[in-house]
Amino acid sequence: MKKTLRIQESELRTHKSVLLEETVQGLELQKGNTAIDATVGVGGHSEKIAHILGKKGTLVAIDLDENSLSSAKKRLSDSDPHIIYLQGNFRNVKKLAEEAGITSVDGIVFDLGWHSEQLASGKGISFNSDEPLLMTLGSSESHLYTAKDIIKDWDEDEIARIIREYGEEKFSGRIARVIVETRKKQPINTARELAEVIRSAVPGFYRNGRLNPATRTFQALRIAVNDELGALKEALQNALELLAPEGRLAVISFHSLEDRIVKQAFRNAEDTGIGKRITKKPIIPTSEEREKNPRARSAKLRIFEKNTL
Ligand SMILES: C[S@@+](CC[C@H](N)C(=O)[O-])C[C@H]1O[C@@H](n2cnc3c(N)ncnc32)[C@H](O)[C@@H]1O
């Protein structure tokens, strides 16, 4: 029994790359091309891309998180292409690439969010953990505020606003009110404590529903702490500029706010004559992938191709 449990836990922590084949095939890379993986993570997509690029290719592997870059380096150590590892925010993808001498690329991939290993990395992302409420990607010093700062210091209205806008949570007002009432009596320090406060704020049917009632609030805090939507908007503009003629940009998103940004950016780029959408409707994982990998359930892949010169 114990053994089965251990296997299940370790499986949960092992990141399974989402829409791997669809993304890499969709980029239509060739041997000798230059590509960017703007979210290298543990190197799943990069490993496949590296295989296609071969010895004469170049791969730029970017991540904000130092530990992810180390894992990717290990995984890709035997790969053929020249690989340039860069630690930085993908919102600056053009500047980062240019500083490394890359001014034009044949393909760029973004696989948004956090990988499975990061969910248990002590940042307070998992509801059932006694971890401090940081939710910071990369070093906490480079952030204006942590999730704890929001919960501890922000006005009720502001807390309700982010939960509503970034979590699309219908009980945002009630949750913000109970957070503010609770913090007057005792500090809310850990992920588990916050999840409990949220549970106590929502109606019974929601508390016992399919989704953990803290899901949307935790998503909202993570987005706010890391300015995830602002970073994505800037990144897409940058990426479109970096693409070579006929170069392709592939983005995998995991919730509707991200997907809306990608959809709009690609539509605007098409309307302004930069290129064309390869996917008018997003590609979603097969039922087999969704079954094997719960993280894949909400994934959407969109691909854009830049014009010929
Ligand atoms: C879902 S994981 C990528 C997994 C990867 N495709 C794989 O198959 O192993 C997303 C990665 O993007 C990184 N990331 C998220 N936001 C970022 C940002 N703004 N700038 C750079 N990296 C970011 C995370 O640290 C994480 O490693």
The ligand as an SDF file (V2000), in Angstrom:
LIG
                    3D

 27 29  0  0  0  0  0  0  0  0999 V2000
    5.0080   24.5730  -17.6150 C   0  0  0  0  0  0  0  0  0  0  0  0
    6.6690   24.8920  -17.3090 S   0  0  0  0  0  0  0  0  0  0  0  0
    7.4830   24.4490  -18.8050 C   0  0  0  0  0  0  0  0  0  0  0  0
    7.7480   22.9920  -18.9230 C   0  0  0  0  0  0  0  0  0  0  0  0
    8.5480   22.6190  -20.1470 C   0  0  0  0  0  0  0  0  0  0  0  0
    7.9060   22.9790  -21.3720 N   0  0  0  0  0  0  0  0  0  0  0  0
    8.8470   21.1500  -20.1310 C   0  0  0  0  0  0  0  0  0  0  0  0
    8.2810   20.4120  -20.9620 O   0  0  0  0  0  0  0  0  0  0  0  0
    9.6420   20.7100  -19.3050 O   0  0  0  0  0  0  0  0  0  0  0  0
    6.7490   26.6130  -17.3750 C   0  0  0  0  0  0  0  0  0  0  0  0
    8.1220   27.1820  -17.0770 C   0  0  0  0  0  0  0  0  0  0  0  0
    8.0750   28.5680  -17.3950 O   0  0  0  0  0  0  0  0  0  0  0  0
    8.7910   29.2840  -16.4240 C   0  0  0  0  0  0  0  0  0  0  0  0
    8.2280   30.6360  -16.4200 N   0  0  0  0  0  0  0  0  0  0  0  0
    6.9950   31.0110  -16.0400 C   0  0  0  0  0  0  0  0  0  0  0  0
    6.8430   32.3410  -16.1970 N   0  0  0  0  0  0  0  0  0  0  0  0
    8.0060   32.8010  -16.6980 C   0  0  0  0  0  0  0  0  0  0  0  0
    8.4730   34.0820  -17.0910 C   0  0  0  0  0  0  0  0  0  0  0  0
    7.6950   35.1650  -16.9760 N   0  0  0  0  0  0  0  0  0  0  0  0
    9.7110   34.1850  -17.6020 N   0  0  0  0  0  0  0  0  0  0  0  0
   10.5020   33.0800  -17.7300 C   0  0  0  0  0  0  0  0  0  0  0  0
   10.1280   31.8440  -17.3520 N   0  0  0  0  0  0  0  0  0  0  0  0
    8.8950   31.7090  -16.8530 C   0  0  0  0  0  0  0  0  0  0  0  0
    8.5780   28.5240  -15.1430 C   0  0  0  0  0  0  0  0  0  0  0  0
    9.6330   28.7680  -14.2270 O   0  0  0  0  0  0  0  0  0  0  0  0
    8.5430   27.0750  -15.6280 C   0  0  0  0  0  0  0  0  0  0  0  0
    9.8120   26.4870  -15.5290 O   0  0  0  0  0  0  0  0  0  0  0  0
  1  2  1  0
  2  3  1  0
  2 10  1  0
  3  4  1  0
  4  5  1  0
  5  6  1  0
  5  7  1  0
  7  8  2  0
  7  9  1  0
 10 11  1  0
 11 12  1  0
 11 26  1  0
 12 13  1  0
 13 14  1  0
 13 24  1  0
 14 15  1  0
 14 23  1  0
 15 16  2  0
 16 17  1  0
 17 18  1  0
 17 23  2  0
 18 19  1  0
 18 20  2  0
 20 21  1  0
 21 22  2  0
 22 23  1  0
 24 25  1  0
 24 26  1  0
 26 27  1  0
M  CHG  2   2   1   9  -1
M  END
$$$$
